[in-house]
Amino acid sequence: MLQPRIAKELTRIMGDRVLLGELDRAYYSYDCSFFARQNHYFPDAVVLPRSVEEVAAVMKIAFANRIPVTPRGAGSGAAGGSVPVQGGIVMDLSFWNDIEEVDAENMQAFVRPGVVHAELNKYLAKYNLFFPPDPGSTRMCTLGGMVANNSSGLRAVKYGTTEQYVLGLEVVLPDGRVITTGGPQCRAIKNVTGYNLTKLFVGSEGTLGVITKIRLRLWPRPAARGIVMAVYRELDQAPQTVLEVYRAGIMPSGIEILDESAIKAVNLYRPEINLPDARAILLFEVDGNPASVEWEGREISTIAARRAAAVEWSTDPQRMAELWQGRGVVAAAAAKLRPGGTRIFAGEDVSVPLNRVAAMLEKIRALSSQYGIPAVTYGHIGDGNIHTAVIVNPDSEAELAAAGRLVDAIHRAAIECGGVTTGEHGVGVARSDYSAEELGKSLAVMRQIKNILDPEGIMNPGKIFPRPKNAGAGTKPAQSQPITQHRS
Ligand SMILES: Cc1cc2nc3c(=O)[nH]c(=O)nc-3n(C[C@H](O)[C@H](O)[C@H](O)COP(=O)(O)OP(=O)(O)OC[C@H]3O[C@@H](n4cnc5c(N)ncnc54)[C@H](O)[C@@H]3O)c2cc1C
């Protein structure tokens, strides 16, 4: 529990934007992860800051009293990153959502952390600019969360991930100091002065500081777009087409796969979409100027036709929307594969080498049968990032435990084939047990960096770094677990 003295100090700074009630704290014990479903960690207090001064003041109190602080955006994370596993303060930045400036001449924008991804791109349309990363959670996730997780999504294959677009950050360090990476006055796009601290904070998952302002590089909106859909009778033919498209010198803006489990789930969820009965469907999105889009679309269609049973190419907006529909709903559709089942976010984000995608998809299918738990697979095949939707019976304790073993086997299979447990959703707490294996000796260097910036260990503790063996992932869901104690 928070000492009354601390609660009073927080209230002095934040007024009524400090939440101490049980219901509020319960709300902030969740993100979208299976981990959060299984483990209930309540914060002792929640603060909703709206200025860098407020964030810095809260951090100074936390630092002086060794209280953990967990930054939070929309809580759409799938790895438990914003779950306060050591209690303390949750800092909800989602209400601080100003787009402060669009400097169109210099192709950049300055935003506060709570801006929702889709809102930013909507706002940028009038400048004919956009911020290319495109997560499936676009209508929920915040820019602060995206920077902290180095998020990406459909367009990463051509445009890269969030890190490519972060030119500078305002960060409040654990002791309350405020720094601006990339130069406080700088509006240059290219910049190699000093260590690249911006990149250090991108993907740091809230463990090194609180991101309070983001200087984002923007891109011109492509003038044209088109979609190729290719339908396969054999799963392993689909990744072959992807490699052949690359070999032909074409870089689509998105390459997505739905395997037969995903096709089935979509057709059960929305029969009117009526995807063809197949082992796999590939969707290629191309963008650019109209002539290049037309050429790329036709080339991809020709290449795909060598292996696919059917190919369709369109630049008609309505037809493109129809072709994309199945991919658009697959995350929501997955649970339909099993009446009464629930989709969990665990083992959902492995990333493997391009030439191992087909083998990994087959492996996931085999593991799903071995454990007797259905799984739907789909995702960003163009960069080897596979999403697995594991569907469980939420009322069966035995099955939830088996799901944990299935997820572990999926993670291990990804590592064994030269991949990683997460391509975009982050380590959080859910994948921290694999960090030592995945990172090798660099984990110790990361720990040194963490210790320098966060000597009291208050910044989102329990994330990225492996947990002590007795820490509780996979434990029984607690109805009213006692509020966790912080270290003070
Ligand atoms: C249906 C669905 C689809 C998704 N699709 C994608 C996808 O396509 N691509 C993708 O990359 N992810 C995807 N995600 C995962 C998730 O949406 C992203 O990781 C997202 O960027 C998290 O943003 P958030 O605002 O919800 O952050 P949160 O979940 O609140 O936090 C995520 C992490 O960031 C830290 N953090 C948040 N704000 C700050 C801040 N201001 N300063 C410091 N640290 C901070 C938190 O401590 C936590 O570690 C999806 C999730 C769902 C549920």
The ligand as a Gaussian input file, in Angstrom:
#p B3LYP/6-31G(d) Opt

LIG

0 1
 C       -5.634000      -6.553000     -31.587000
 C       -4.199000      -6.115000     -31.419000
 C       -3.424000      -5.936000     -32.564000
 C       -2.093000      -5.544000     -32.435000
 N       -1.359000      -5.366000     -33.568000
 C       -0.079000      -4.966000     -33.478000
 C        0.700000      -4.780000     -34.654000
 O        0.249000      -4.993000     -35.774000
 N        1.976000      -4.360000     -34.488000
 C        2.513000      -4.120000     -33.253000
 O        3.690000      -3.737000     -33.163000
 N        1.803000      -4.313000     -32.131000
 C        0.520000      -4.715000     -32.208000
 N       -0.206000      -4.907000     -31.060000
 C        0.433000      -4.709000     -29.739000
 C        0.271000      -3.284000     -29.165000
 O       -0.879000      -2.657000     -29.671000
 C        1.508000      -2.426000     -29.453000
 O        2.627000      -2.951000     -28.779000
 C        1.312000      -0.957000     -29.051000
 O        2.365000      -0.175000     -29.551000
 C        1.187000      -0.732000     -27.560000
 O        0.759000       0.609000     -27.382000
 P       -0.050000       1.045000     -26.059000
 O       -0.261000       2.512000     -26.154000
 O       -1.259000       0.223000     -25.921000
 O        1.020000       0.718000     -24.959000
 P        0.872000      -0.104000     -23.602000
 O        0.356000      -1.468000     -23.875000
 O        0.139000       0.717000     -22.615000
 O        2.399000      -0.191000     -23.158000
 C        3.306000      -0.942000     -23.917000
 C        4.717000      -0.740000     -23.331000
 O        5.139000       0.588000     -23.540000
 C        5.468000       1.230000     -22.309000
 N        5.035000       2.621000     -22.453000
 C        3.816000       3.063000     -22.852000
 N        3.820000       4.407000     -22.932000
 C        5.055000       4.823000     -22.568000
 C        5.683000       6.093000     -22.439000
 N        5.057000       7.221000     -22.739000
 N        6.966000       6.134000     -22.010000
 C        7.654000       4.998000     -21.731000
 N        7.120000       3.780000     -21.848000
 C        5.831000       3.680000     -22.267000
 C        4.738000       0.439000     -21.246000
 O        5.381000       0.529000     -19.995000
 C        4.786000      -0.964000     -21.828000
 O        6.029000      -1.561000     -21.532000
 C       -1.536000      -5.318000     -31.154000
 C       -2.325000      -5.506000     -30.014000
 C       -3.641000      -5.900000     -30.144000
 C       -4.453000      -6.078000     -28.907000

